[in-house]
Amino acid sequence: MHRGKGMKFVGDSRIKANHRMPNVPKDYSEYPGKTEAFWPNFLLKEWMVGAVFLIAYLILTVAHPSPLEGPADPTRAYIPLPDWYFLFLYQLLKYTYASGPYNVIGTVVIPGLAFGALLLMPFLDKSPERRPSKRPLPTAFMLLTLAAMFYLTWEAVANHDWEAQKAMGAIQTEVKVTIDESLPGYKIWTGETSDAAQSCIGCHAADLKGGPAAPKLLGNTLTAEEVEDIIHNGRGKMPPGVFKGTDEEAKQIAEFVASLKEDK
């Protein structure tokens, strides 16, 4: 035998093995009774649990599909509302100390401290205990965080104007109205002969489709006298004295608005 060369073993693939090693997990003495084979025992359980959640999620999406709102319209004001899991941050930004000039506190400082503490938790709490009762500080901080998130989410839902949100996101049906461009009120509305209608356009929009603070004028059911009375005395969210034109211009605009009836 030469130096550097050892014994060589030769196997014959034609000889079948009589005994196979059983699929028995290793005996970890530090985890008595907690061992099982990863394949297929543990992995099969994981797949079964994942399949149950996936099927439940698919059933939920079929039973309660996501609500689709109307197409985006740049001429209409819209108040965006985040998904439910961000409602607590949405509510936080409503408070004085986290909004306005202190907006950076609500958007950066408080969330940064919360996520920073979560990232540092493995380094700050090195206790080997697993029971919450034996880890009072981490348990207390976690319960406080969950309570704050639950309270802020509840407040955001309770104080939000859902009817206005639904109206803003509703699909707008187009009303067919024939506009008489020969009326003097139309020329005032478009600014061709006067700027008196600028105060009206600010809320009702130049296309007469309205906005969050004022209804649309296309397809209204008002008479010219009713429109003129609203112009002078106000109604609902519209205060009196908004219109800055003359009485004659107010009368002409009232006649124009009253003519915007839906085509039959």
N, C-alpha and C positions, 0 to 999 in steps of 0.2 A: 504494500500500500504506500503510495507516494504521499508526501507531505502536502497538506492543503486539500486533500480529498478525503471525504468521509464515506460512511456507508450509504448505499443507495437502496431505496425501497421501490419495488415494482408491483403495481396493482393490476388486476385483471378485471376488466369491466364485464366480462361474461359471467362472473360469479355474482349472484344476487345476494343482497344482504338479508340475513335471516331475522335480524332484530333492528327495529327503528326506534330512535329515541322518542319517548312520549312527549307531548306538548305540555310540559309541566313547568310552571314559573319557578324562578329561583326563590330560595327560602331566605327572605330578608328578615333577620331576627329583630331589627329595630321597628319593623312594621308587621307585627304578628296578625295573621288573619286578614291582611289587606292586599294580598298579592293575587294576581290572576294573569293569565297569558294575554299579552297585548293583541295578538292575532290568534283566533278571531274574536275572543271573548270581549275584551274592552272595546275594540273598534266597532264591533257589531252593535253594542249598546249605544255608542255615540251616533252611529248611523240611524238607529231606530228613533232616538230622541230628536235628531235633526229632521227626520222625515215627518214626525208628528207635528213639529213646529212649522215646517214648510207647508204641509197640507192645511193646517189651521190658518196660516197666513193667506193662502190662496182662497180658502173659503171666505175669509173676512173681506178680501178685496172684491170678490164676486158679489157678496151680500151687501156690502156698503162701498160702492165705487167712489173714487175721489171726485169731489164736486168740481166741475169745470165752470169757470166764470166766463163772462163775455170777452170778446177780443179786446186787446189793448187799444185804448183811445186817448191820444195825447191831449185832446180838447176837454177831457173830463178829469177832475181831481180824483185821486184815489189814495186812500190811507192803507198802506201795506200792513199785513198782520203776519208775524212769523208763525211757524209751526208750533204745535203745543209744547214740544220739548225746549223751546226757546222763549216761551211766554214769561218765565220768571225774570229773564234779562230784560225783556220788553217792559215789564212792570217796573223793574228797578230804575230804568231810565226816565220814569215819570216823576220820581222824587226830586226835590230841590237839590239835595246834596250830590246827585248823580246825573244831573242834566244841566242844560244851559251852559254857563261858564265853567261848571264842574263836570262837564260831559266826559272828560277823560277819566274821571274817577269811576263812573259807571261802565265805561267801555273798555278800559285798560287796567286800572289799578285793582278794583275788586275782583274781576275775573282772573287777572294775573296772579293775585295772591292765592285764590282758590286752587287754580291749576298748579301753581308752584308748590303749594303745600301737598297736593296729591302726588306730585312727582317726587317730592322729598320724603314722603311718608316711610318708604322702606329704609331710609337712612336715619330718620328721626325716631322711629319705633322699631327696635331690634329685638323685642321680646319674643321668645319662642312659644309663648302661650297662644292658643287659638280660641279660647273662650272669651267672648266679649266682656263678661263680668270681671275677668282678670286683666283687662286692658282698658281701664276706665277713661283715660284721656283720649285715645283714638276713637273709642266708642262714643264718647260725649261729643267730640267734634263732628263725627259722621252724622249722629242724630241731629245735631244743630243745623248742619248743612241741609239735610233732607227736610227738616221742618221749615227752614227758610225757603227752599225751593218750592215746597208744597204750598206755603202761604202766599208767596208771590204769584205762583201760577193761578191759585184760586182768586186772588185779587184781580189779576189781569182778565180772567174770564168773567167775573162778576161785574166789573166796571166798564166793560167794553160795550159799545153800542152795536149790537149784532144786527139790528134792523137796518141801520144806516150802512153797515158793511155789506149786507145782503143786497141792498138797493144799488150800491156802487158797483158791485160785482155782477149784477144781473145782466143778462143778455138783452141789449136794447133792441126792441123791435122797431123797424123803420116805419114811420108814419108817412103816408103819401099825402102831401099837401101841395097845392098849387099856389105859388106866391105871385101875387099881383104886383109886378114891378112898376106899374104906373102910379101907384098910390104915393102921395107925398110922404107918408110915414115910412115907406120902404127906403126912399132916398135919404131920409133923416137917419134911419137905422144903419145904412151903409156909409154914412158920413159924406154923401155926395153934396148935400145942401146945408148940413149943420153937424156940429159935434155933440149935440144934446143927448144922443143915445149912448155915449161912451159909458155913462154910469150904469146903463142897463146891460150893455154888452159885458161889463166886468163880471156879472153874476150869471146872466142868461146865455152868454157866449154869442159870438158873432153869427154862428150857424143856427141860433135859436134852440139848441138842444139842451140848454141848461147845464147845471153843475151841481156840486154837493150842497151849495147854499141856496139854490134857486131852481124851480122846476123848469122843464122845457116848455117852450111856447108853441111849438109845432103841434097842431091837433088839439089846442085848448078849446074849452067850451064856454068861454066868457063872452059877454057882450062888450061893446065899445064903452058903454057907461061904466060897467064894472071894472074894466081895465083902467079907465081914467081915474076912477075912485081909488084904486090900488096905487096908482102912480102918485097921487097927492097925499093919501092918508096911510098908505102902507098896509101890509097884511102878513101875518105869520112872522117869518124871519126878516121880512123887508120892512125897515122902519120908514116913517114918513119923512119927506124932505130930501130923499136921495136924488130925485130927478132935478137937474139944474137948468132945464130948458124953460121956455115960455109956456104959457097955458095953451096957446095955439099949437105948439109943437107937441105938447102932451096929448092933446086931442087927436092930432094926426097919427101919432104913434099908437094910441089906443085903437083907432080905427084899423090900423095896419095889423096889430096883434090880434084883434077880434076877427080879422079875415082869414087867419091861419087855421081854418077848420079842416078836419080830415076829409079827404076826397071820398065820396060815396061810390 
